[in-house]
């Protein structure tokens, strides 16, 4: 297991149910718009190949968006909603995994010792001794 996975919980961020519904509406509207726009262009042979290629890509993108939104919306019923982060900040602020003690987080402990020394709560000698104890532990 990688160091990152051992230290932090991994969370996925995905569109909310409301975003999925709006994606479905936008995709269907895009399909309807494309059909009407294609119909209004007529059968002008000039540039028909480019027009056709553009609308194939247009329709595939709209259909892909609708399918993705439908699949995302369907999976919300199957997941534990308590595990889904509410915002991107919730993902960024996720700390060490539950079950890991603060004693295993060397950086946090070293910073705490330095902060205590700077605040005058421990002496320079105590700070050096504690820092060396932390650094001597198995990483």
C-alpha positions in Angstrom: 0.0 0.0 0.0 1.4 3.4 -0.9 2.4 5.9 1.8 -0.5 8.3 0.9 -3.1 5.6 1.1 -1.7 4.5 4.5 -1.7 8.1 5.9 -5.0 9.5 4.4 -8.4 8.2 3.6 -9.1 8.4 -0.2 -12.4 9.9 -1.2 -14.0 10.4 -4.5 -15.8 13.5 -5.5 -18.6 13.3 -8.0 -21.6 15.4 -9.1 -24.5 15.8 -6.7 -27.9 14.3 -7.6 -29.1 17.8 -8.5 -26.2 18.2 -10.9 -27.0 14.9 -12.4 -30.6 15.9 -13.0 -29.5 19.2 -14.6 -27.0 17.2 -16.7 -29.8 15.0 -18.0 -32.0 18.0 -18.8 -29.1 19.8 -20.6 -28.2 16.7 -22.6 -31.8 16.1 -23.7 -32.1 19.8 -24.6 -28.8 19.6 -26.6 -30.1 16.6 -28.5 -33.4 18.4 -29.4 -31.5 21.6 -30.3 -29.1 19.5 -32.6 -32.0 17.8 -34.3 -33.8 21.1 -35.1 -30.6 22.8 -36.1 -29.7 19.9 -38.5 -33.2 19.9 -39.9 -33.0 23.7 -40.6 -29.7 23.4 -42.5 -31.4 21.6 -45.4 -29.7 19.3 -47.9 -27.1 21.8 -49.1 -24.3 19.5 -50.6 -21.6 22.0 -49.8 -20.0 21.2 -46.5 -22.3 18.2 -45.9 -19.4 16.0 -44.7 -18.1 18.5 -42.1 -21.7 19.2 -40.9 -22.3 15.5 -40.6 -19.1 14.9 -38.7 -19.8 17.8 -36.3 -23.3 16.5 -35.6 -22.2 13.0 -35.0 -19.8 14.3 -32.4 -22.5 16.6 -31.0 -25.0 13.8 -30.6 -22.4 11.4 -29.0 -21.4 14.0 -26.5 -25.0 14.7 -25.6 -25.9 11.1 -25.3 -22.7 10.4 -23.3 -23.6 13.2 -20.9 -27.1 11.9 -20.4 -25.8 8.3 -19.8 -23.2 9.5 -17.3 -25.7 11.6 -15.4 -28.2 8.7 -15.3 -25.5 6.3 -14.0 -24.3 8.8 -11.4 -27.9 9.4 -10.2 -28.6 5.7 -10.0 -25.6 5.0 -7.8 -26.6 7.5 -5.2 -29.3 5.2 -4.0 -26.8 2.4 -3.5 -24.1 4.3 -1.6 -23.8 5.3 2.0 -24.5 9.0 1.9 -22.6 9.7 5.1 -19.4 8.7 3.4 -19.9 11.2 0.5 -18.0 14.4 1.0 -20.2 17.5 0.9 -17.6 19.8 -0.6 -14.1 19.6 -2.0 -12.8 21.1 1.3 -14.1 18.0 3.1 -11.8 15.9 0.9 -8.8 18.2 1.4 -9.2 18.4 5.1 -9.4 14.6 5.6 -6.8 13.7 8.1 -5.1 10.4 9.2 -7.2 7.3 9.1 -9.3 6.4 12.1 -7.5 3.8 14.0 -4.1 5.6 13.6 -3.0 7.4 16.7 -1.5 10.9 16.6 1.7 9.2 17.9 2.2 7.7 14.5 2.2 11.1 12.8 5.8 12.3 13.2 5.3 15.6 11.5 2.4 16.6 13.7 4.3 15.6 16.8 7.5 17.5 15.8 5.5 20.6 15.0 3.7 20.4 18.4 7.0 20.2 20.2 8.4 23.2 18.3 5.2 25.2 19.0 5.4 24.4 22.7 9.1 25.6 22.7 8.2 28.8 20.9 5.3 29.5 23.3 7.8 29.1 26.2 5.9 26.1 27.7 8.9 23.8 27.5 12.6 24.7 27.6 15.1 24.4 24.8 16.7 21.3 26.4 13.3 19.6 26.8 12.4 20.4 23.2 15.7 18.9 21.9 15.3 15.8 24.0 11.7 15.2 23.0 12.5 15.9 19.3 15.3 13.3 19.5 12.9 10.8 21.1 10.4 11.3 18.2 13.1 11.0 15.6 14.5 7.8 17.1 11.2 6.0 16.8 10.7 3.6 13.9 9.3 5.5 10.9 
